[in-house]
Amino acid sequence: MTPLPSSTYVSLTTFRRTGVPVSTPVWAAPDGDTLLVWTRTDTGK
């Protein structure tokens, strides 16, 4: 896995059914060959 930049958050962009992008700040951390991504429980993601 490529090293992650040293930052507190990563911006994850998902798309509504209408095609409108919605960006959400998430935490990300490498775990071996996997990238773990999580966010607050009240974000709706």
N, CA, C and O atoms as a Maestro MAE file, in Angstrom:
{
 s_m_m2io_version
 :::
 2.0.0
}

f_m_ct {
 s_m_title
 :::
 protein
 m_atom[180] {
  # First column is atom index #
  i_m_mmod_type
  r_m_x_coord
  r_m_y_coord
  r_m_z_coord
  i_m_residue_number
  s_m_chain_name
  s_m_pdb_residue_name
  s_m_pdb_atom_name
  i_m_atomic_number
  :::
  1 25 0.851 -1.176 0.000 1 A "MET " " N  " 7
  2 3 0.000 0.000 0.000 1 A "MET " " CA " 6
  3 2 0.893 1.233 0.000 1 A "MET " " C  " 6
  4 15 1.930 1.256 0.662 1 A "MET " " O  " 8
  5 25 0.496 2.236 -0.729 2 A "THR " " N  " 7
  6 3 1.236 3.491 -0.762 2 A "THR " " CA " 6
  7 2 1.085 4.207 0.564 2 A "THR " " C  " 6
  8 15 0.006 4.173 1.156 2 A "THR " " O  " 8
  9 25 2.126 4.851 1.047 3 A "PRO " " N  " 7
  10 3 2.005 5.588 2.313 3 A "PRO " " CA " 6
  11 2 0.916 6.670 2.231 3 A "PRO " " C  " 6
  12 15 0.760 7.337 1.208 3 A "PRO " " O  " 8
  13 25 0.183 6.822 3.312 4 A "LEU " " N  " 7
  14 3 -0.847 7.864 3.377 4 A "LEU " " CA " 6
  15 2 -0.210 9.183 3.759 4 A "LEU " " C  " 6
  16 15 0.768 9.204 4.506 4 A "LEU " " O  " 8
  17 25 -0.747 10.280 3.262 5 A "PRO " " N  " 7
  18 3 -0.245 11.582 3.717 5 A "PRO " " CA " 6
  19 2 -0.532 11.751 5.201 5 A "PRO " " C  " 6
  20 15 -1.473 11.157 5.728 5 A "PRO " " O  " 8
  21 25 0.262 12.545 5.860 6 A "SER " " N  " 7
  22 3 0.025 12.753 7.291 6 A "SER " " CA " 6
  23 2 -1.022 13.850 7.468 6 A "SER " " C  " 6
  24 15 -0.700 15.038 7.470 6 A "SER " " O  " 8
  25 25 -2.254 13.441 7.613 7 A "SER " " N  " 7
  26 3 -3.343 14.374 7.848 7 A "SER " " CA " 6
  27 2 -4.333 13.711 8.794 7 A "SER " " C  " 6
  28 15 -4.329 12.490 8.955 7 A "SER " " O  " 8
  29 25 -5.168 14.509 9.407 8 A "THR " " N  " 7
  30 3 -6.135 13.987 10.363 8 A "THR " " CA " 6
  31 2 -7.321 13.336 9.660 8 A "THR " " C  " 6
  32 15 -7.823 12.308 10.114 8 A "THR " " O  " 8
  33 25 -7.768 13.923 8.562 9 A "TYR " " N  " 7
  34 3 -8.955 13.438 7.864 9 A "TYR " " CA " 6
  35 2 -8.669 13.190 6.392 9 A "TYR " " C  " 6
  36 15 -7.723 13.732 5.819 9 A "TYR " " O  " 8
  37 25 -9.511 12.358 5.799 10 A "VAL " " N  " 7
  38 3 -9.538 12.134 4.359 10 A "VAL " " CA " 6
  39 2 -10.942 12.525 3.924 10 A "VAL " " C  " 6
  40 15 -11.904 12.280 4.651 10 A "VAL " " O  " 8
  41 25 -11.072 13.122 2.760 11 A "SER " " N  " 7
  42 3 -12.392 13.485 2.261 11 A "SER " " CA " 6
  43 2 -12.914 12.368 1.360 11 A "SER " " C  " 6
  44 15 -12.324 12.081 0.318 11 A "SER " " O  " 8
  45 25 -14.012 11.743 1.760 12 A "LEU " " N  " 7
  46 3 -14.645 10.675 0.987 12 A "LEU " " CA " 6
  47 2 -15.846 11.276 0.269 12 A "LEU " " C  " 6
  48 15 -16.728 11.857 0.902 12 A "LEU " " O  " 8
  49 25 -15.879 11.135 -1.049 13 A "THR " " N  " 7
  50 3 -17.006 11.651 -1.822 13 A "THR " " CA " 6
  51 2 -17.857 10.494 -2.302 13 A "THR " " C  " 6
  52 15 -17.380 9.598 -2.997 13 A "THR " " O  " 8
  53 25 -19.130 10.528 -1.920 14 A "THR " " N  " 7
  54 3 -20.109 9.563 -2.413 14 A "THR " " CA " 6
  55 2 -21.121 10.340 -3.240 14 A "THR " " C  " 6
  56 15 -21.120 11.571 -3.236 14 A "THR " " O  " 8
  57 25 -21.979 9.626 -3.945 15 A "PHE " " N  " 7
  58 3 -22.926 10.294 -4.835 15 A "PHE " " CA " 6
  59 2 -24.350 9.881 -4.512 15 A "PHE " " C  " 6
  60 15 -24.639 8.705 -4.292 15 A "PHE " " O  " 8
  61 25 -25.234 10.872 -4.486 16 A "ARG " " N  " 7
  62 3 -26.655 10.602 -4.299 16 A "ARG " " CA " 6
  63 2 -27.200 9.971 -5.583 16 A "ARG " " C  " 6
  64 15 -26.538 9.991 -6.620 16 A "ARG " " O  " 8
  65 25 -28.379 9.427 -5.508 17 A "ARG " " N  " 7
  66 3 -28.984 8.822 -6.704 17 A "ARG " " CA " 6
  67 2 -29.134 9.824 -7.833 17 A "ARG " " C  " 6
  68 15 -29.149 9.452 -9.007 17 A "ARG " " O  " 8
  69 25 -29.244 11.090 -7.480 18 A "THR " " N  " 7
  70 3 -29.382 12.145 -8.491 18 A "THR " " CA " 6
  71 2 -28.048 12.490 -9.156 18 A "THR " " C  " 6
  72 15 -28.005 13.248 -10.126 18 A "THR " " O  " 8
  73 25 -26.959 11.924 -8.621 19 A "GLY " " N  " 7
  74 3 -25.642 12.223 -9.168 19 A "GLY " " CA " 6
  75 2 -24.931 13.355 -8.453 19 A "GLY " " C  " 6
  76 15 -23.794 13.677 -8.798 19 A "GLY " " O  " 8
  77 25 -25.568 13.964 -7.469 20 A "VAL " " N  " 7
  78 3 -24.973 15.064 -6.714 20 A "VAL " " CA " 6
  79 2 -23.911 14.508 -5.765 20 A "VAL " " C  " 6
  80 15 -24.203 13.611 -4.973 20 A "VAL " " O  " 8
  81 25 -22.674 15.032 -5.834 21 A "PRO " " N  " 7
  82 3 -21.632 14.552 -4.930 21 A "PRO " " CA " 6
  83 2 -21.813 15.087 -3.510 21 A "PRO " " C  " 6
  84 15 -22.240 16.226 -3.316 21 A "PRO " " O  " 8
  85 25 -21.484 14.254 -2.520 22 A "VAL " " N  " 7
  86 3 -21.544 14.630 -1.113 22 A "VAL " " CA " 6
  87 2 -20.212 14.229 -0.481 22 A "VAL " " C  " 6
  88 15 -19.888 13.044 -0.415 22 A "VAL " " O  " 8
  89 25 -19.444 15.211 -0.019 23 A "SER " " N  " 7
  90 3 -18.154 14.935 0.615 23 A "SER " " CA " 6
  91 2 -18.316 14.828 2.121 23 A "SER " " C  " 6
  92 15 -19.053 15.599 2.737 23 A "SER " " O  " 8
  93 25 -17.615 13.858 2.708 24 A "THR " " N  " 7
  94 3 -17.666 13.631 4.145 24 A "THR " " CA " 6
  95 2 -16.251 13.413 4.664 24 A "THR " " C  " 6
  96 15 -15.518 12.592 4.113 24 A "THR " " O  " 8
  97 25 -15.847 14.134 5.721 25 A "PRO " " N  " 7
  98 3 -14.529 13.857 6.300 25 A "PRO " " CA " 6
  99 2 -14.563 12.530 7.053 25 A "PRO " " C  " 6
  100 15 -15.470 12.283 7.848 25 A "PRO " " O  " 8
  101 25 -13.572 11.681 6.799 26 A "VAL " " N  " 7
  102 3 -13.483 10.382 7.469 26 A "VAL " " CA " 6
  103 2 -12.063 10.182 7.967 26 A "VAL " " C  " 6
  104 15 -11.128 10.825 7.491 26 A "VAL " " O  " 8
  105 25 -11.914 9.288 8.925 27 A "TRP " " N  " 7
  106 3 -10.588 8.881 9.380 27 A "TRP " " CA " 6
  107 2 -10.186 7.679 8.545 27 A "TRP " " C  " 6
  108 15 -11.041 6.879 8.164 27 A "TRP " " O  " 8
  109 25 -8.903 7.538 8.256 28 A "ALA " " N  " 7
  110 3 -8.414 6.390 7.498 28 A "ALA " " CA " 6
  111 2 -7.083 5.938 8.089 28 A "ALA " " C  " 6
  112 15 -6.260 6.758 8.496 28 A "ALA " " O  " 8
  113 25 -6.884 4.619 8.129 29 A "ALA " " N  " 7
  114 3 -5.641 4.077 8.670 29 A "ALA " " CA " 6
  115 2 -5.327 2.762 7.966 29 A "ALA " " C  " 6
  116 15 -6.219 1.940 7.757 29 A "ALA " " O  " 8
  117 25 -4.067 2.561 7.600 30 A "PRO " " N  " 7
  118 3 -3.699 1.285 6.982 30 A "PRO " " CA " 6
  119 2 -3.685 0.173 8.021 30 A "PRO " " C  " 6
  120 15 -3.325 0.390 9.178 30 A "PRO " " O  " 8
  121 25 -4.083 -1.020 7.593 31 A "ASP " " N  " 7
  122 3 -4.051 -2.211 8.433 31 A "ASP " " CA " 6
  123 2 -3.558 -3.353 7.546 31 A "ASP " " C  " 6
  124 15 -4.360 -4.099 6.984 31 A "ASP " " O  " 8
  125 25 -2.247 -3.485 7.423 32 A "GLY " " N  " 7
  126 3 -1.673 -4.450 6.496 32 A "GLY " " CA " 6
  127 2 -1.952 -4.016 5.063 32 A "GLY " " C  " 6
  128 15 -1.590 -2.909 4.665 32 A "GLY " " O  " 8
  129 25 -2.596 -4.886 4.288 33 A "ASP " " N  " 7
  130 3 -2.949 -4.565 2.903 33 A "ASP " " CA " 6
  131 2 -4.332 -3.934 2.776 33 A "ASP " " C  " 6
  132 15 -4.830 -3.744 1.666 33 A "ASP " " O  " 8
  133 25 -4.947 -3.611 3.897 34 A "THR " " N  " 7
  134 3 -6.308 -3.065 3.916 34 A "THR " " CA " 6
  135 2 -6.273 -1.620 4.395 34 A "THR " " C  " 6
  136 15 -5.432 -1.248 5.213 34 A "THR " " O  " 8
  137 25 -7.187 -0.815 3.882 35 A "LEU " " N  " 7
  138 3 -7.347 0.555 4.367 35 A "LEU " " CA " 6
  139 2 -8.643 0.609 5.157 35 A "LEU " " C  " 6
  140 15 -9.719 0.388 4.602 35 A "LEU " " O  " 8
  141 25 -8.550 0.901 6.441 36 A "LEU " " N  " 7
  142 3 -9.736 1.038 7.292 36 A "LEU " " CA " 6
  143 2 -10.220 2.474 7.213 36 A "LEU " " C  " 6
  144 15 -9.426 3.408 7.325 36 A "LEU " " O  " 8
  145 25 -11.522 2.654 7.021 37 A "VAL " " N  " 7
  146 3 -12.111 3.990 6.920 37 A "VAL " " CA " 6
  147 2 -13.321 4.023 7.835 37 A "VAL " " C  " 6
  148 15 -14.156 3.120 7.793 37 A "VAL " " O  " 8
  149 25 -13.424 5.055 8.663 38 A "TRP " " N  " 7
  150 3 -14.578 5.172 9.543 38 A "TRP " " CA " 6
  151 2 -14.927 6.631 9.729 38 A "TRP " " C  " 6
  152 15 -14.124 7.523 9.455 38 A "TRP " " O  " 8
  153 25 -16.138 6.858 10.199 39 A "THR " " N  " 7
  154 3 -16.637 8.206 10.419 39 A "THR " " CA " 6
  155 2 -17.548 8.199 11.642 39 A "THR " " C  " 6
  156 15 -17.828 7.144 12.210 39 A "THR " " O  " 8
  157 25 -17.994 9.345 12.030 40 A "ARG " " N  " 7
  158 3 -18.907 9.438 13.174 40 A "ARG " " CA " 6
  159 2 -20.220 8.734 12.843 40 A "ARG " " C  " 6
  160 15 -20.625 8.669 11.682 40 A "ARG " " O  " 8
  161 25 -20.871 8.213 13.865 41 A "THR " " N  " 7
  162 3 -22.102 7.456 13.649 41 A "THR " " CA " 6
  163 2 -23.277 8.337 13.210 41 A "THR " " C  " 6
  164 15 -24.253 7.815 12.672 41 A "THR " " O  " 8
  165 25 -23.213 9.649 13.423 42 A "ASP " " N  " 7
  166 3 -24.326 10.516 13.062 42 A "ASP " " CA " 6
  167 2 -24.200 11.128 11.666 42 A "ASP " " C  " 6
  168 15 -24.954 12.044 11.337 42 A "ASP " " O  " 8
  169 25 -23.275 10.653 10.841 43 A "THR " " N  " 7
  170 3 -23.102 11.235 9.507 43 A "THR " " CA " 6
  171 2 -24.049 10.627 8.470 43 A "THR " " C  " 6
  172 15 -24.259 11.225 7.415 43 A "THR " " O  " 8
  173 25 -24.616 9.467 8.742 44 A "GLY " " N  " 7
  174 3 -25.538 8.859 7.785 44 A "GLY " " CA " 6
  175 2 -24.830 8.048 6.707 44 A "GLY " " C  " 6
  176 15 -25.461 7.628 5.738 44 A "GLY " " O  " 8
  177 25 -23.552 7.827 6.861 45 A "LYS " " N  " 7
  178 3 -22.795 7.042 5.872 45 A "LYS " " CA " 6
  179 2 -22.708 5.614 6.320 45 A "LYS " " C  " 6
  180 15 -22.113 4.786 5.630 45 A "LYS " " O  " 8
  :::
 }
 m_bond[179] {
  # First column is bond index #
  i_m_from
  i_m_to
  i_m_order
  :::
  1 1 2 1
  2 2 3 1
  3 3 4 2
  4 3 5 1
  5 5 6 1
  6 6 7 1
  7 7 8 2
  8 7 9 1
  9 9 10 1
  10 10 11 1
  11 11 12 2
  12 11 13 1
  13 13 14 1
  14 14 15 1
  15 15 16 2
  16 15 17 1
  17 17 18 1
  18 18 19 1
  19 19 20 2
  20 19 21 1
  21 21 22 1
  22 22 23 1
  23 23 24 2
  24 23 25 1
  25 25 26 1
  26 26 27 1
  27 27 28 2
  28 27 29 1
  29 29 30 1
  30 30 31 1
  31 31 32 2
  32 31 33 1
  33 33 34 1
  34 34 35 1
  35 35 36 2
  36 35 37 1
  37 37 38 1
  38 38 39 1
  39 39 40 2
  40 39 41 1
  41 41 42 1
  42 42 43 1
  43 43 44 2
  44 43 45 1
  45 45 46 1
  46 46 47 1
  47 47 48 2
  48 47 49 1
  49 49 50 1
  50 50 51 1
  51 51 52 2
  52 51 53 1
  53 53 54 1
  54 54 55 1
  55 55 56 2
  56 55 57 1
  57 57 58 1
  58 58 59 1
  59 59 60 2
  60 59 61 1
  61 61 62 1
  62 62 63 1
  63 63 64 2
  64 63 65 1
  65 65 66 1
  66 66 67 1
  67 67 68 2
  68 67 69 1
  69 69 70 1
  70 70 71 1
  71 71 72 2
  72 71 73 1
  73 73 74 1
  74 74 75 1
  75 75 76 2
  76 75 77 1
  77 77 78 1
  78 78 79 1
  79 79 80 2
  80 79 81 1
  81 81 82 1
  82 82 83 1
  83 83 84 2
  84 83 85 1
  85 85 86 1
  86 86 87 1
  87 87 88 2
  88 87 89 1
  89 89 90 1
  90 90 91 1
  91 91 92 2
  92 91 93 1
  93 93 94 1
  94 94 95 1
  95 95 96 2
  96 95 97 1
  97 97 98 1
  98 98 99 1
  99 99 100 2
  100 99 101 1
  101 101 102 1
  102 102 103 1
  103 103 104 2
  104 103 105 1
  105 105 106 1
  106 106 107 1
  107 107 108 2
  108 107 109 1
  109 109 110 1
  110 110 111 1
  111 111 112 2
  112 111 113 1
  113 113 114 1
  114 114 115 1
  115 115 116 2
  116 115 117 1
  117 117 118 1
  118 118 119 1
  119 119 120 2
  120 119 121 1
  121 121 122 1
  122 122 123 1
  123 123 124 2
  124 123 125 1
  125 125 126 1
  126 126 127 1
  127 127 128 2
  128 127 129 1
  129 129 130 1
  130 130 131 1
  131 131 132 2
  132 131 133 1
  133 133 134 1
  134 134 135 1
  135 135 136 2
  136 135 137 1
  137 137 138 1
  138 138 139 1
  139 139 140 2
  140 139 141 1
  141 141 142 1
  142 142 143 1
  143 143 144 2
  144 143 145 1
  145 145 146 1
  146 146 147 1
  147 147 148 2
  148 147 149 1
  149 149 150 1
  150 150 151 1
  151 151 152 2
  152 151 153 1
  153 153 154 1
  154 154 155 1
  155 155 156 2
  156 155 157 1
  157 157 158 1
  158 158 159 1
  159 159 160 2
  160 159 161 1
  161 161 162 1
  162 162 163 1
  163 163 164 2
  164 163 165 1
  165 165 166 1
  166 166 167 1
  167 167 168 2
  168 167 169 1
  169 169 170 1
  170 170 171 1
  171 171 172 2
  172 171 173 1
  173 173 174 1
  174 174 175 1
  175 175 176 2
  176 175 177 1
  177 177 178 1
  178 178 179 1
  179 179 180 2
  :::
 }
}
